[in-house]
């Protein structure tokens, strides 16, 4: 996202996050002179909200609950290993001299 100031807002919601919430966040960026923002929710964004961020000048990244969980797993944030598996393959070098 460059070296610009980036505003971040997180919402712990169970229901859909609609355009009015995203629009309010976009408006709040003005108060910080920010042109970029990240809006995170534990739920999901409506299609209208996603369409809104595609059509405005400010760059806002929307991260829904599924994406958030994927990022947490990828970067080991707030997760723990519960079980590991060994995958084995045949060692062909072992059988060359036989």
C-alpha positions in Angstrom: 0.0 0.0 0.0 3.0 2.3 -0.1 4.2 4.7 2.5 0.9 6.6 2.9 -1.0 6.7 6.2 -3.4 3.7 6.2 -6.5 3.7 8.4 -7.7 0.4 9.8 -11.1 -0.4 11.4 -12.2 -3.8 12.6 -15.8 -4.9 13.2 -16.8 -8.0 15.2 -20.1 -8.6 13.6 -22.3 -11.7 13.1 -24.4 -10.1 10.3 -23.5 -8.7 6.9 -21.6 -5.4 6.7 -23.4 -3.2 4.2 -22.6 -0.2 2.1 -23.6 2.4 4.8 -20.9 1.1 7.1 -18.2 1.1 4.4 -19.3 4.5 3.2 -19.0 5.9 6.8 -15.5 4.4 7.0 -14.6 6.0 3.7 -15.8 9.3 5.0 -13.8 9.0 8.2 -10.6 8.7 6.2 -10.9 12.4 5.4 -10.4 13.2 9.1 -7.1 11.5 9.0 -6.1 12.8 5.6 -5.8 9.2 4.5 -6.4 7.9 1.0 -6.1 4.2 1.9 -7.9 2.0 4.5 -8.5 -1.5 5.6 -11.9 -2.6 6.9 -11.9 -5.9 8.6 -14.9 -7.9 9.8 -15.5 -11.3 11.4 -18.6 -11.6 9.2 -18.9 -10.7 5.5 -19.5 -7.7 3.2 -22.5 -7.2 1.0 -22.1 -7.1 -2.7 -23.2 -3.5 -2.6 -20.4 -2.7 -0.1 -17.8 -4.4 -2.4 -19.1 -2.5 -5.4 -19.0 0.8 -3.5 -15.2 0.4 -2.8 -14.5 -0.4 -6.4 -16.1 2.8 -7.5 -14.6 5.4 -5.2 -11.3 7.3 -5.4 -10.0 6.1 -2.0 -8.4 2.7 -1.9 -10.1 0.5 0.7 -9.3 -3.1 1.2 -12.2 -5.2 2.6 -11.2 -8.3 4.6 -14.0 -10.6 5.6 -14.1 -13.3 8.2 -13.0 -16.1 5.9 -10.0 -14.1 4.6 -9.1 -13.0 8.1 -9.0 -16.7 9.2 -6.8 -17.6 6.2 -4.4 -14.7 7.1 -4.3 -15.7 10.7 -3.4 -19.3 9.7 -0.8 -18.2 7.1 1.0 -15.8 9.5 0.5 -17.9 12.8 -1.5 -15.2 14.5 -3.9 -16.4 17.2 -3.6 -20.0 16.2 -1.8 -23.1 17.5 -0.8 -26.4 15.9 -3.2 -29.1 17.1 -1.8 -32.0 15.1 1.0 -32.7 12.5 1.3 -35.4 9.9 4.3 -37.1 8.3 4.1 -37.6 4.6 6.4 -40.3 3.4 7.6 -41.1 -0.1 9.6 -44.0 -1.5 13.4 -43.5 -1.4 14.5 -44.8 -4.8 18.2 -44.4 -3.9 17.8 -47.1 -1.2 16.9 -49.6 -3.9 19.6 -48.8 -6.5 22.3 -51.1 -5.1 19.9 -54.1 -4.6 
